[in-house]
Amino acid sequence: MTFHILTLFPEMIHAGLEHSVIGRASENGIIKLNTVNIRDFSGNKHGHVDDYPYGGGVGMVMQAKPIYDAYMSIRPLLSENTPFIYLSPQGAPFKQAKAQQLSAEKDIVLLCGHYEGVDERIIEELVTEEISIGDYVLTGGELGAMVIVDAVSRLIPGVLNKNESFMDESFSDDLLEYPQYTRPPEFMGRKVPDVLLSGNHGEIAKWRREKQIERTRQKRPDMLKQK
């Protein structure tokens, strides 16, 4: 999969994604990060890509043409139905089910906004969906783009060391993950539950399922209502 990221700060994207699991996947060619600097398409020597909003108001708005030209520079690499995602606080909340859906794509385009957002005509002309990573406002869309790249990439075969590594994680079946323990068997007077030391895989699976439901009820009861 190739992630095509339209951004004003490509160095920020690479700095955040060139390490750990995602960095290794990129080095191995399982995923590719293609950052496109929107300023390269500004059409002026100062690299300005923003202007005052029509109708007045505070802040600046990213202009349509530099974004459009940046996208058209990669358009020959994309299929007709490639998702074009705008990171926006107005977008649909990003959830694990969406990450799973996107993991089947060959290419994804991510647009990182700044200032007061982007010219609405870009959304009307190019964007296929808007996604939000949470109900708060960030300086720009780069952090949101990195979240999506990370969440989607780890679902692609070969990115994790074992294909089953993500199967029992939080949100994989609309429940939070069960408690995890490792050595030593006792720490600060707290012991690992006996069932995990029993070697009885059936009882362990039952215990883990019960703990998933219990933990979800305590910490995210809204998820149980949806389920």
C-alpha positions, 0 to 999 in steps of 0.5 A: 500500500502507498500512502500519498500525503498532501502536506505543508510539512513532509518532514513532520510525517517522515519524522513520526513514521520512520521508526518502530513497526511502521518504519520497518514496514516502510524499509521492507517495502510493505508500505510506502510513504509518498509525501507531497509538499503543497508549497511546491505548487504555490506558484509564487516564490514565497511558497504562500498557499493561504489567503484571507477568507471571503466574507471576512473573519479571523485566520487564513484559508488554504487555497484550492489551486495548490492543493488541486495541483499537488493532487494532480501530480500524483493522479496518474499513480492512482486508480479511479476509486482511490480514497481521498481523505481530508483530516477534519474535525468535521469528519466521521470519527476514526474507528477500528472498523474504518482502519480495517476497511482502508487496509484493503486499499492499494493507495490512500490519499490523505490531505492535511489541512492548516489554518482555518481549513481548506477552500470548500471547493477542494472538498466538493471536487476531490475529497471522498470522505472526511475523517476526524481522530477526535473531538478536538482541534489540532494545529494541522492534519499531520498528526491525524494522518500519522494516526491513520497510517499507523492504524491501517498499516499494522493490519496489512499482512507482513507489517506485524511479525505475526498475522494474529498479533492484532486479532485480540487487541482492543476494538478488534471485536468491539471490546477492550483487550483483556489484562496482560501479564508477564514475568515475574509471577508476583510484583509488589504483592500482586500475583498473576491470576492462577488461570494464566499459569494453569496451561488450560487454554480453554479456561484461559480463553474463557477468562480473557473473554470475561475480562474483556466484557468486564473491562469494557463495561467499566471503562467504555460502557458505550461500546457495549451498548453499540454491540 
